[in-house]
Amino acid sequence: MRIAATADLHFTPQRFAALHEQLNRVRDEADIFVVAGDLTNFGQPDEMEPLLNAFVRLRVPVIAVLGNHDYESDKQDELMRMMVAGGVKVLDGSTYQRDGVGFAGTKGFVGGFGRGLLTAFGEAEVKTFVRAGIDEAVKLERAMSQLRTTKRVVVLHYSPIAATVDGEAREIYPFLGSSRLAEVVDRHGADLVLTGMLIMASWMAGRRGESRCTMLRSLCCKRRIRRWCIEYLMFRWAACALALWTF
């Protein structure tokens, strides 16, 4: 199976032509397309509609999770209904299986990493904030526990480890992901983890002469995740990049 993956499209209708041209490679070279959140810029239906039109022309299954930008206008439920109606497999604590490969995913949430992980102590507002992160981890736990395939791919928007947000200001690391997500992946095991929140990390990788695919693959090296990614291609549009894995 050839899996193409990207994230952080931040799509607006003005970008349709450029995106359509780049997605032609997905149609020609991939068997499945994964988008790890932030499909839209401001979470508006008029941003999602032309994007779905572009996805339809791919003629390959599309799997996606929502990102924080998709929640900006508080229309995430409408966006998900549009995506499902357009044939997109939306993962929100749920799974999708195809040709022996299982996909589990959810948006995820913030909270920090390792010893810096925020805990539910003190004000009610802090506890509510932490509860949102725990709820997302529970959704991922539920999804991963349902997978029965030997090959397992996790799709998240928020980062599960700090290494994938390298290049951002360290002060904002707690707002880019949570190690609670990584704990779930560790318990269940995965072959590949695809995340969003990699815009600045992608730019830094380019400065070092790496591809964004290298940044994504670094997660497989740093956690107890089997590396069964044997080949990749990568190309870029605007601030986001697309990687293609062959399994």
C-alpha positions as CSV (number, residue, x, y, z in Angstrom):
1,M,0.0,0.0,0.0
2,R,1.2,3.5,-0.9
3,I,0.2,6.0,1.7
4,A,0.4,9.8,0.9
5,A,0.2,12.0,4.0
6,T,0.1,15.7,4.7
7,A,-1.2,18.2,7.3
8,D,-1.8,21.9,8.0
9,L,-3.3,22.7,4.6
10,H,-5.0,25.8,6.0
11,F,-7.0,25.8,2.8
12,T,-8.8,28.8,1.4
13,P,-10.6,28.9,-2.0
14,Q,-7.9,31.1,-3.4
15,R,-5.4,28.2,-3.1
16,F,-7.5,25.7,-5.1
17,A,-5.6,25.9,-8.3
18,A,-2.2,25.4,-6.7
19,L,-3.5,22.6,-4.5
20,H,-5.2,20.8,-7.3
21,E,-2.0,20.7,-9.4
22,Q,0.0,19.2,-6.5
23,L,-2.7,16.6,-5.6
24,N,-2.4,15.1,-9.1
25,R,0.7,13.2,-7.8
26,V,-1.5,11.7,-5.0
27,R,-3.9,10.5,-7.6
28,D,-1.1,9.0,-9.7
29,E,1.1,7.6,-7.0
30,A,-0.9,6.8,-3.9
31,D,-3.4,4.2,-2.8
32,I,-4.7,6.2,0.2
33,F,-4.4,9.8,1.3
34,V,-4.1,10.9,4.9
35,V,-4.6,14.5,6.1
36,A,-3.6,15.1,9.7
37,G,-5.7,18.1,10.6
38,D,-6.1,21.8,9.8
39,L,-7.7,21.2,6.5
40,T,-9.2,24.7,6.6
41,N,-7.9,28.0,7.7
42,F,-10.8,29.3,9.8
43,G,-13.1,26.3,10.0
44,Q,-15.6,27.7,7.5
45,P,-17.8,25.5,5.3
46,D,-17.0,27.6,2.3
47,E,-13.4,26.7,2.8
48,M,-14.1,23.0,3.1
49,E,-16.4,22.7,0.1
50,P,-13.8,23.3,-2.7
51,L,-11.3,21.2,-0.8
52,L,-13.7,18.3,-0.8
53,N,-14.2,18.8,-4.6
54,A,-10.4,18.4,-5.0
55,F,-10.4,15.3,-2.9
56,V,-13.2,13.7,-5.0
57,R,-11.0,14.0,-8.1
58,L,-8.2,12.0,-6.4
59,R,-10.2,8.7,-6.8
60,V,-8.4,7.3,-3.8
61,P,-9.7,6.9,-0.2
62,V,-9.1,10.0,2.0
63,I,-8.6,9.7,5.8
64,A,-8.5,12.8,8.0
65,V,-8.7,14.1,11.5
66,L,-9.7,17.7,12.3
67,G,-7.2,20.3,13.6
68,N,-7.5,23.4,15.8
69,H,-8.0,25.6,12.8
70,D,-11.0,23.5,11.8
71,Y,-12.6,24.3,15.2
72,E,-12.0,28.1,15.0
73,S,-15.6,29.0,13.9
74,D,-17.3,26.4,16.1
75,K,-18.6,24.7,13.0
76,Q,-16.6,21.5,13.4
77,D,-19.7,19.3,13.4
78,E,-20.9,20.8,10.1
79,L,-17.5,20.3,8.6
80,M,-17.4,16.6,9.7
81,R,-20.8,16.1,8.2
82,M,-19.6,17.6,4.9
83,M,-16.5,15.4,4.9
84,V,-18.5,12.2,5.6
85,A,-21.0,13.1,2.9
86,G,-18.0,13.7,0.5
87,G,-16.6,10.3,1.2
88,V,-13.8,11.3,3.6
89,K,-13.1,8.8,6.4
90,V,-13.1,11.1,9.4
91,L,-11.3,9.6,12.4
92,D,-12.5,11.0,15.8
93,G,-11.7,8.2,18.2
94,S,-12.6,5.8,15.4
95,T,-10.8,3.5,12.9
96,Y,-10.7,2.6,9.2
97,Q,-9.2,-0.6,7.8
98,R,-8.2,-1.3,4.2
99,D,-6.1,-4.1,2.7
100,G,-4.7,-5.3,6.0
101,V,-3.7,-1.8,7.3
102,G,-5.6,-0.3,10.2
103,F,-5.9,3.4,10.8
104,A,-6.8,4.9,14.2
105,G,-7.0,8.6,15.0
106,T,-8.3,11.6,16.7
107,K,-7.5,15.3,16.9
108,G,-5.6,15.2,20.1
109,F,-5.1,18.2,22.4
110,V,-2.5,20.2,24.2
111,G,-1.0,19.8,27.6
112,G,2.8,19.4,27.3
113,F,5.3,16.6,27.3
114,G,7.0,14.4,29.8
115,R,7.7,16.0,33.2
116,G,6.2,19.2,31.9
117,L,2.8,17.6,31.3
118,L,0.0,19.7,32.9
119,T,-2.0,17.9,35.6
120,A,-5.5,18.5,36.9
121,F,-4.7,20.5,40.0
122,G,-5.9,23.8,41.3
123,E,-8.6,25.9,39.7
124,A,-11.6,24.4,37.9
125,E,-10.5,26.1,34.7
126,V,-7.2,24.1,34.8
127,K,-9.0,20.9,35.5
128,T,-11.4,21.5,32.6
129,F,-8.4,22.2,30.3
130,V,-6.6,19.0,31.4
131,R,-9.9,17.0,31.1
132,A,-10.1,17.9,27.4
133,G,-6.6,16.4,26.8
134,I,-7.5,13.3,28.7
135,D,-10.7,12.9,26.8
136,E,-8.7,13.0,23.5
137,A,-6.3,10.4,24.8
138,V,-9.2,8.2,25.8
139,K,-10.7,8.5,22.3
140,L,-7.3,7.3,20.8
141,E,-7.2,4.5,23.3
142,R,-10.7,3.4,22.3
143,A,-9.8,3.5,18.6
144,M,-6.5,1.6,18.9
145,S,-8.1,-1.1,21.0
146,Q,-10.5,-1.8,18.1
147,L,-7.8,-2.5,15.6
148,R,-7.2,-6.1,14.7
149,T,-4.8,-5.6,11.8
150,T,-1.1,-6.4,11.9
151,K,-0.1,-3.1,10.4
152,R,-1.3,-0.1,12.4
153,V,-1.2,3.6,11.5
154,V,-2.0,6.4,14.0
155,V,-3.3,9.8,12.7
156,L,-3.2,12.8,15.0
157,H,-3.2,16.5,14.6
158,Y,-1.5,17.5,17.9
159,S,2.0,16.1,18.4
160,P,2.5,13.2,20.8
161,I,6.2,13.9,21.5
162,A,8.2,17.1,21.7
163,A,10.7,16.0,19.0
164,T,8.1,16.6,16.2
165,V,7.7,20.3,17.1
166,D,11.4,21.0,17.1
167,G,12.0,24.4,15.6
168,E,9.1,26.1,17.4
169,A,9.8,28.3,20.4
170,R,10.1,26.1,23.4
171,E,7.8,28.3,25.4
172,I,4.8,27.2,23.3
173,Y,5.6,23.4,23.3
174,P,2.8,22.7,25.8
175,F,0.3,24.2,23.3
176,L,1.4,21.9,20.4
177,G,0.7,18.5,21.8
178,S,0.6,16.1,24.7
179,S,2.6,13.1,25.8
180,R,-0.7,11.5,26.9
181,L,-1.1,10.6,23.3
182,A,2.3,8.9,23.1
183,E,1.5,6.9,26.2
184,V,-1.5,5.4,24.4
185,V,0.6,4.6,21.3
186,D,3.2,2.9,23.5
187,R,0.6,0.7,25.1
188,H,-0.9,-0.5,21.9
189,G,2.0,-0.3,19.4
190,A,1.9,1.3,16.0
191,D,3.9,1.0,12.8
192,L,3.6,4.6,11.8
193,V,2.4,7.8,13.4
194,L,1.4,10.8,11.3
195,T,0.8,14.2,13.0
196,G,0.2,17.8,12.2
197,M,1.6,20.8,14.0
198,L,4.7,20.6,11.9
199,I,4.7,23.8,10.0
200,M,7.7,25.4,11.7
201,A,9.4,22.0,12.2
202,S,9.1,21.5,8.4
203,W,10.7,24.8,7.7
204,M,13.6,24.0,10.1
205,A,14.1,20.6,8.5
206,G,14.4,22.3,5.2
207,R,17.0,24.6,6.6
208,R,19.0,21.5,7.7
209,G,18.6,19.9,4.3
210,E,16.1,17.3,5.5
211,S,12.6,16.6,4.2
212,R,9.5,16.9,6.3
213,C,9.1,13.2,5.8
214,T,12.3,12.8,7.9
215,M,10.6,14.8,10.7
216,L,7.6,12.5,10.5
217,R,9.7,9.4,10.5
218,S,11.7,10.6,13.5
219,L,8.7,9.6,15.6
220,C,9.2,6.0,14.6
221,C,12.8,6.2,15.8
222,K,12.1,7.8,19.2
223,R,9.2,5.6,20.4
224,R,8.8,1.9,20.5
225,I,7.3,1.8,17.0
226,R,8.3,-0.7,14.3
227,R,9.7,1.0,11.2
228,W,8.1,-0.5,8.2
229,C,8.4,2.6,6.0
230,I,10.8,1.6,3.3
231,E,10.5,4.3,0.6
232,Y,9.2,7.9,0.4
233,L,8.8,10.8,-1.9
234,M,8.1,14.4,-0.8
235,F,7.0,17.6,-2.4
236,R,5.8,20.9,-1.0
237,W,3.2,23.5,-1.5
238,A,3.1,26.7,0.5
239,A,3.8,25.9,4.2
240,C,2.8,22.3,4.1
241,A,4.4,19.2,2.6
242,L,3.3,15.8,1.4
243,A,5.1,12.5,1.9
244,L,4.4,9.2,0.2
245,W,5.3,5.9,1.9
246,T,5.3,2.5,0.2
247,F,4.7,-0.5,2.4
